[in-house]
Amino acid sequence: MSLGRDVKSAFKLGKKALKVRRAKRDITQKIAARGKLPNDTYQVGVYFADGVVNMYQMRQWYEPLQELNKKWPVLVLARTSTGASMLMDESGLDVAYVPKIDDLENVVREQPLKVMLYVNQNTRNFQMMRYGNRWHVFINHGESDKMYMTSNQYKTYDYALVAGEAARKRLSRALWNYDVDSETISIGRPQADHFVGEPPYPADDRITVLYAPTWEGDRPAATYGSVKSHGVALAEAILKSNKHRLVYRPHPRSGVVDDDFGAANKRIIDMIAEANRQDPHAHHIFDQSGSIGWQLSAPDVAICDISAMVYDRLAVGKPLLVTKPASPDAELDEGGYLSVCEWLEPDASENILAEVDAVLHNPEAQQRLKQWSEFHFGDTAPGEPTKRFHAAIETLMKRWDEWNAKAAV
């Protein structure tokens, strides 16, 4: 048994090493074809120390950052070859590949980076945060009631751009000696201004259900993923119905920790393929596209785990079910939206069609969605979150000028 695991581990390591070698070759060729980036140009930096597996954290910021780039030139600082290569392919932003500290220091020396943005809490963030004379700003990769959203690591940054009042209250409750008023700026959800795209299924009479679970988590307190506890049963029930359509969008990390979780994910994907073979007109979807838009706005009902997907859907204001974690160790912050949400218990998954019907025709639930959307995101009118995001960056630029002037005296 141990030998089998060793062989499997060795195979995975070899496969990973091959991908890294290919990525290094690819990024070298891309940089050569592009040429050197211009010096003294970029005022906003986005630091990303991860590879492909966490690219979803950057992808949701592509469009807001592209918009920001029109006023303040934006440069992505990528530490891994796989991450840098993919960012050059798909981000629409200029990318600096900085694998070594020397590379990082060259960029810091050559570019007037006044604001550095961070989308996650990678420990390698500290390698960038050693450089003063600029604002280090946590922008996160979503709004949710996960324990991640109240990490004491918030204190590391000069500022945090948060969604709204719910985030501010959450941080106030959880963090000691943290001045929420001076160290956070509310911007709503700029990504919501870019929820676009046409659904890849026809407009028909079927009720479309989005199931967007998170991954299994890397610690007991964060076991929010429902694929193993809810997913197979609810997918089976929806796929058997000739009145419903399933859009399945699993987290890209599904199965990286728990093989059984990964097996359940694969089973759902296989079930969707078989259901479409049986009925090509059903148009069930296994969605693994890099961008997100129609997935949140188009489906009639969404089923999400405790994750940022809950709150992205909340901003849309359409019917939503939240899966109740099966693990008793999962930490729940039930002081916010989760205190009033429509829960889906594991043992209710087989009756998902009834649960979907109930939430579709519940005016009280709709009113709660509206109230909590405003609490989490403020004004969600088209364009307003983008205005607040840009205003936050402008405020930080002015504060940089003020501090720089003091330092020059």
C-alpha positions as CSV (number, residue, x, y, z in Angstrom):
1,M,0.0,0.0,0.0
2,S,2.8,2.4,0.9
3,L,4.7,1.5,-2.3
4,G,1.6,2.4,-4.3
5,R,1.3,5.8,-2.6
6,D,5.0,6.4,-3.2
7,V,4.8,5.6,-6.9
8,K,1.7,7.8,-7.2
9,S,3.5,10.7,-5.4
10,A,6.6,10.3,-7.6
11,F,4.4,10.4,-10.7
12,K,2.7,13.6,-9.5
13,L,6.0,15.2,-8.8
14,G,7.4,14.3,-12.1
15,K,4.4,15.6,-13.9
16,K,4.5,18.8,-12.0
17,A,8.2,19.2,-12.8
18,L,7.6,18.7,-16.5
19,K,4.9,21.4,-16.4
20,V,7.2,23.8,-14.7
21,R,10.0,23.2,-17.2
22,R,7.6,23.8,-20.1
23,A,6.2,26.9,-18.4
24,K,9.7,28.3,-18.0
25,R,10.5,27.8,-21.6
26,D,7.1,29.3,-22.6
27,I,7.6,32.4,-20.5
28,T,11.1,33.0,-21.7
29,Q,9.8,32.9,-25.3
30,K,6.9,35.2,-24.6
31,I,9.1,37.8,-22.9
32,A,11.6,37.7,-25.8
33,A,8.8,38.2,-28.2
34,R,7.2,41.0,-26.2
35,G,10.4,42.8,-25.4
36,K,11.4,44.8,-22.2
37,L,8.7,46.6,-20.4
38,P,9.1,50.4,-20.4
39,N,10.7,51.9,-17.2
40,D,9.1,54.6,-15.0
41,T,5.6,53.7,-16.2
42,Y,3.5,51.6,-13.8
43,Q,1.9,53.2,-10.7
44,V,-0.2,50.2,-9.6
45,G,1.2,46.8,-9.0
46,V,-0.6,43.5,-8.5
47,Y,1.4,40.9,-6.7
48,F,0.7,37.2,-7.4
49,A,3.0,34.5,-6.0
50,D,0.9,31.5,-7.0
51,G,0.7,29.2,-10.0
52,V,-2.1,28.0,-12.1
53,V,-4.1,26.2,-9.4
54,N,-4.9,29.6,-7.7
55,M,-5.4,31.6,-10.9
56,Y,-9.1,31.9,-10.2
57,Q,-8.0,34.5,-7.5
58,M,-6.6,36.7,-10.2
59,R,-9.1,36.0,-13.0
60,Q,-12.0,37.7,-11.2
61,W,-9.9,40.9,-11.1
62,Y,-9.0,41.0,-14.8
63,E,-11.8,43.3,-16.0
64,P,-11.7,45.7,-13.0
65,L,-7.9,46.0,-13.4
66,Q,-8.1,46.5,-17.1
67,E,-10.5,49.3,-16.5
68,L,-8.2,50.8,-13.8
69,N,-5.3,50.5,-16.2
70,K,-6.9,53.1,-18.4
71,K,-6.1,55.8,-15.8
72,W,-3.3,54.3,-13.7
73,P,-1.0,51.9,-15.5
74,V,-1.1,48.5,-13.9
75,L,1.7,45.9,-13.7
76,V,1.2,42.3,-12.5
77,L,4.2,40.9,-10.7
78,A,4.2,37.1,-11.1
79,R,6.6,34.9,-9.1
80,T,6.1,31.5,-10.8
81,S,6.6,30.5,-14.4
82,T,3.2,28.8,-14.7
83,G,1.4,31.8,-13.3
84,A,3.3,34.3,-15.3
85,S,2.8,32.4,-18.6
86,M,-1.0,32.1,-18.0
87,L,-1.3,35.8,-16.9
88,M,0.4,36.9,-20.1
89,D,-2.0,34.8,-22.1
90,E,-5.3,35.8,-20.6
91,S,-5.1,38.8,-18.2
92,G,-5.0,41.6,-20.7
93,L,-2.4,43.3,-18.5
94,D,1.3,43.8,-18.6
95,V,3.1,41.1,-16.6
96,A,6.6,41.1,-15.0
97,Y,8.1,37.7,-14.4
98,V,10.0,38.0,-11.1
99,P,11.0,34.6,-9.9
100,K,14.0,35.8,-7.8
101,I,14.4,38.6,-5.3
102,D,16.8,40.3,-7.6
103,D,14.1,40.4,-10.3
104,L,11.7,41.9,-7.8
105,E,14.1,44.5,-6.7
106,N,14.8,45.5,-10.3
107,V,11.1,46.1,-10.9
108,V,10.8,48.1,-7.6
109,R,13.8,50.2,-8.7
110,E,12.6,50.8,-12.3
111,Q,8.8,51.4,-11.7
112,P,7.1,54.1,-9.7
113,L,4.8,51.6,-7.9
114,K,2.8,53.6,-5.4
115,V,0.0,51.1,-4.7
116,M,0.6,47.3,-4.4
117,L,-2.5,45.1,-4.5
118,Y,-2.7,41.6,-3.1
119,V,-5.4,39.1,-4.0
120,N,-4.5,36.4,-1.4
121,Q,-2.5,35.7,1.8
122,N,0.4,33.8,0.2
123,T,3.3,33.8,2.6
124,R,5.6,35.1,-0.2
125,N,3.6,38.3,-0.1
126,F,6.1,39.3,2.7
127,Q,8.9,39.3,0.1
128,M,7.2,42.2,-1.6
129,M,6.0,43.9,1.6
130,R,9.6,44.5,2.7
131,Y,9.6,47.5,0.3
132,G,8.4,50.7,1.9
133,N,7.5,54.0,0.2
134,R,4.3,52.5,-1.2
135,W,0.9,51.3,0.0
136,H,0.4,47.6,0.4
137,V,-3.3,46.9,-0.1
138,F,-5.2,43.7,0.4
139,I,-8.1,43.4,-2.1
140,N,-8.9,39.7,-1.5
141,H,-10.6,37.4,-4.1
142,G,-14.2,37.6,-3.0
143,E,-16.6,38.5,-0.2
144,S,-17.8,35.7,2.1
145,D,-18.3,34.6,5.7
146,K,-15.4,32.2,5.6
147,M,-12.9,32.3,8.5
148,Y,-10.4,33.5,5.8
149,M,-12.3,36.8,5.8
150,T,-11.3,37.6,9.3
151,S,-7.7,36.5,9.3
152,N,-5.4,38.4,11.6
153,Q,-3.2,38.8,8.5
154,Y,-5.4,41.8,7.5
155,K,-3.2,43.8,10.0
156,T,-0.2,43.2,7.8
157,Y,-1.4,45.6,5.1
158,D,-1.6,49.3,5.1
159,Y,-5.2,49.2,3.8
160,A,-7.8,46.7,2.8
161,L,-10.4,47.3,0.1
162,V,-13.5,45.6,1.3
163,A,-17.0,45.0,-0.1
164,G,-19.1,47.0,2.4
165,E,-20.6,47.3,5.8
166,A,-20.9,43.5,6.4
167,A,-17.1,43.1,5.9
168,R,-16.3,46.1,8.2
169,K,-18.5,44.7,11.0
170,R,-17.1,41.2,10.5
171,L,-13.5,42.5,10.9
172,S,-14.5,44.7,13.9
173,R,-15.9,41.7,15.7
174,A,-13.0,39.4,15.0
175,L,-9.8,41.4,15.1
176,W,-8.3,43.0,18.2
177,N,-6.8,46.5,18.0
178,Y,-7.7,46.8,14.3
179,D,-8.9,50.3,13.2
180,V,-11.5,49.4,10.6
181,D,-12.4,53.0,10.0
182,S,-8.9,54.1,9.1
183,E,-7.6,50.9,7.5
184,T,-10.5,49.7,5.3
185,I,-12.2,51.3,2.2
186,S,-15.5,50.0,1.0
187,I,-15.7,49.5,-2.8
188,G,-18.6,47.0,-3.3
189,R,-17.9,44.3,-5.9
190,P,-16.4,45.9,-9.0
191,Q,-16.5,42.4,-10.7
192,A,-20.3,42.7,-10.8
193,D,-20.0,45.5,-13.4
194,H,-18.5,42.8,-15.7
195,F,-21.0,39.9,-15.2
196,V,-21.5,39.5,-19.0
197,G,-21.7,36.8,-21.6
198,E,-24.4,34.7,-23.1
199,P,-25.4,31.4,-21.5
200,P,-24.4,28.3,-23.6
201,Y,-27.9,26.9,-23.5
202,P,-31.1,27.9,-25.2
203,A,-33.8,30.2,-23.7
204,D,-36.5,27.6,-22.9
205,D,-38.9,26.5,-20.2
206,R,-36.4,24.6,-18.2
207,I,-35.6,25.9,-14.7
208,T,-31.8,26.4,-14.7
209,V,-30.0,25.6,-11.5
210,L,-26.4,26.7,-10.9
211,Y,-24.5,24.4,-8.5
212,A,-21.2,26.1,-7.7
213,P,-19.5,24.3,-4.7
214,T,-16.2,25.2,-3.2
215,W,-13.3,22.8,-2.6
216,E,-12.9,20.5,0.4
217,G,-10.6,22.9,2.3
218,D,-7.2,22.3,3.9
219,R,-8.3,22.2,7.6
220,P,-11.3,21.0,9.6
221,A,-12.6,24.5,10.3
222,A,-12.7,25.3,6.6
223,T,-14.5,22.1,5.3
224,Y,-17.3,24.0,3.5
225,G,-17.2,21.9,0.3
226,S,-20.4,20.0,-0.4
227,V,-19.5,17.9,-3.5
228,K,-19.2,14.7,-1.4
229,S,-22.0,15.4,1.1
230,H,-24.6,17.1,-1.1
231,G,-23.4,17.2,-4.7
232,V,-23.9,13.7,-6.1
233,A,-27.5,13.4,-4.8
234,L,-28.7,16.8,-5.9
235,A,-27.0,16.5,-9.3
236,E,-28.7,13.1,-9.8
237,A,-32.1,14.5,-8.9
238,I,-31.8,17.5,-11.2
239,L,-30.4,15.5,-14.1
240,K,-33.3,13.1,-13.9
241,S,-35.8,15.9,-14.3
242,N,-37.0,16.9,-17.8
243,K,-38.0,20.3,-16.4
244,H,-34.6,21.4,-15.0
245,R,-31.1,22.1,-16.3
246,L,-27.9,21.8,-14.2
247,V,-25.0,24.1,-14.6
248,Y,-22.1,22.6,-12.6
249,R,-19.2,24.9,-11.8
250,P,-16.9,23.2,-9.3
251,H,-14.0,24.9,-7.6
252,P,-10.8,24.4,-9.6
253,R,-9.1,22.9,-6.5
254,S,-11.7,20.2,-6.0
255,G,-10.0,17.0,-4.9
256,V,-6.5,18.3,-4.3
257,V,-6.7,17.3,-0.6
258,D,-9.4,14.6,-0.5
259,D,-9.4,11.8,-3.2
260,D,-13.0,10.9,-2.3
261,F,-14.0,14.5,-2.9
262,G,-12.3,14.4,-6.2
263,A,-14.0,11.2,-7.1
264,A,-17.4,12.7,-6.3
265,N,-16.6,15.7,-8.5
266,K,-15.7,13.4,-11.4
267,R,-18.9,11.4,-10.9
268,I,-21.0,14.5,-11.2
269,I,-19.1,15.5,-14.4
270,D,-19.6,12.0,-15.8
271,M,-23.3,12.1,-14.9
272,I,-23.7,15.4,-16.8
273,A,-22.1,13.9,-19.9
274,E,-24.3,10.8,-19.7
275,A,-27.5,12.9,-19.2
276,N,-26.6,15.0,-22.3
277,R,-26.1,11.8,-24.3
278,Q,-29.5,10.6,-23.2
279,D,-31.2,13.9,-24.0
280,P,-29.1,16.3,-26.1
281,H,-31.8,19.0,-25.8
282,A,-31.3,19.2,-22.0
283,H,-28.1,21.2,-22.4
284,H,-26.7,20.5,-18.9
285,I,-23.4,22.3,-18.5
286,F,-20.1,21.4,-16.8
287,D,-18.6,24.8,-16.7
288,Q,-14.8,25.3,-16.2
289,S,-14.4,28.5,-18.1
290,G,-11.9,31.1,-16.8
291,S,-14.4,34.0,-16.6
292,I,-17.6,34.3,-14.7
293,G,-20.6,36.3,-15.6
294,W,-23.7,34.6,-17.0
295,Q,-23.2,31.8,-14.5
296,L,-24.2,34.1,-11.7
297,S,-26.8,36.3,-13.5
298,A,-28.7,33.9,-15.8
299,P,-29.7,30.7,-13.7
300,D,-33.0,30.8,-12.0
301,V,-31.7,29.3,-8.8
302,A,-28.1,29.0,-7.4
303,I,-26.8,26.5,-4.9
304,C,-23.5,27.6,-3.4
305,D,-21.3,26.5,-0.5
306,I,-20.1,29.0,2.1
307,S,-17.7,30.9,-0.2
308,A,-17.5,34.1,-2.3
309,M,-19.9,32.6,-4.8
310,V,-22.7,33.1,-2.2
311,Y,-22.0,36.8,-2.1
312,D,-21.5,37.2,-5.8
313,R,-24.9,35.7,-6.3
314,L,-26.3,37.8,-3.5
315,A,-25.2,40.9,-5.5
316,V,-27.4,39.6,-8.4
317,G,-30.4,39.4,-6.1
318,K,-31.9,36.1,-7.5
319,P,-32.9,33.0,-5.6
320,L,-30.2,31.3,-3.7
321,L,-29.7,28.2,-1.5
322,V,-26.6,27.7,0.7
323,T,-25.4,24.3,1.5
324,K,-25.1,23.5,5.3
325,P,-21.6,22.0,5.9
326,A,-21.8,18.3,6.8
327,S,-18.7,18.5,9.0
328,P,-19.3,19.6,12.6
329,D,-15.8,21.1,12.6
330,A,-16.6,23.7,9.9
331,E,-16.7,27.2,11.4
332,L,-19.8,29.2,10.6
333,D,-20.2,32.9,11.0
334,E,-24.0,33.0,11.4
335,G,-24.1,36.7,12.5
336,G,-24.5,37.9,8.9
337,Y,-26.4,36.7,5.8
338,L,-25.9,33.1,7.0
339,S,-28.3,33.8,9.9
340,V,-31.2,34.3,7.5
341,C,-30.2,32.4,4.3
342,E,-32.1,29.5,2.8
343,W,-30.0,26.5,4.0
344,L,-29.8,23.2,2.1
345,E,-29.1,20.4,4.6
346,P,-27.2,17.3,3.3
347,D,-30.2,15.0,3.8
348,A,-32.4,17.4,1.8
349,S,-30.3,17.0,-1.3
350,E,-32.3,14.2,-2.7
351,N,-35.4,16.4,-2.6
352,I,-33.6,19.3,-4.3
353,L,-36.4,19.8,-6.8
354,A,-38.9,20.7,-4.0
355,E,-36.2,22.9,-2.4
356,V,-35.7,24.7,-5.7
357,D,-39.5,25.2,-6.2
358,A,-39.8,26.5,-2.6
359,V,-37.1,29.2,-2.9
360,L,-38.4,30.3,-6.3
361,H,-41.7,31.2,-4.9
362,N,-40.8,32.8,-1.6
363,P,-41.3,36.6,-1.6
364,E,-39.9,36.9,2.0
365,A,-36.7,35.3,0.8
366,Q,-36.5,37.7,-2.1
367,Q,-36.9,40.7,0.3
368,R,-34.1,39.3,2.5
369,L,-31.9,39.0,-0.5
370,K,-32.4,42.7,-1.4
371,Q,-31.7,43.9,2.1
372,W,-28.6,41.8,2.6
373,S,-27.2,42.7,-0.8
374,E,-27.2,46.3,0.2
375,F,-25.6,45.5,3.5
376,H,-22.8,43.5,1.9
377,F,-22.2,45.7,-1.2
378,G,-23.8,49.0,-0.8
379,D,-25.1,50.5,-4.1
380,T,-25.0,47.7,-6.7
381,A,-26.3,49.9,-9.6
382,P,-24.3,49.3,-12.8
383,G,-21.1,51.2,-12.7
384,E,-21.2,52.2,-9.0
385,P,-18.7,49.6,-7.7
386,T,-16.2,50.5,-10.4
387,K,-16.5,54.2,-9.4
388,R,-15.8,53.3,-5.8
389,F,-12.8,51.1,-6.7
390,H,-11.3,53.9,-8.8
391,A,-12.1,56.5,-6.0
392,A,-10.3,54.2,-3.5
393,I,-7.2,54.1,-5.7
394,E,-7.3,57.8,-6.2
395,T,-7.5,58.4,-2.5
396,L,-4.4,56.1,-2.0
397,M,-2.5,58.0,-4.7
398,K,-3.2,61.3,-3.0
399,R,-2.1,59.9,0.3
400,W,1.1,58.6,-1.3
401,D,1.8,62.2,-2.6
402,E,1.2,63.6,0.9
403,W,3.6,61.1,2.5
404,N,6.1,61.5,-0.2
405,A,6.1,65.3,0.3
406,K,6.7,64.8,4.0
407,A,9.6,62.5,3.4
408,A,11.2,65.0,1.0
409,V,11.3,67.7,3.7
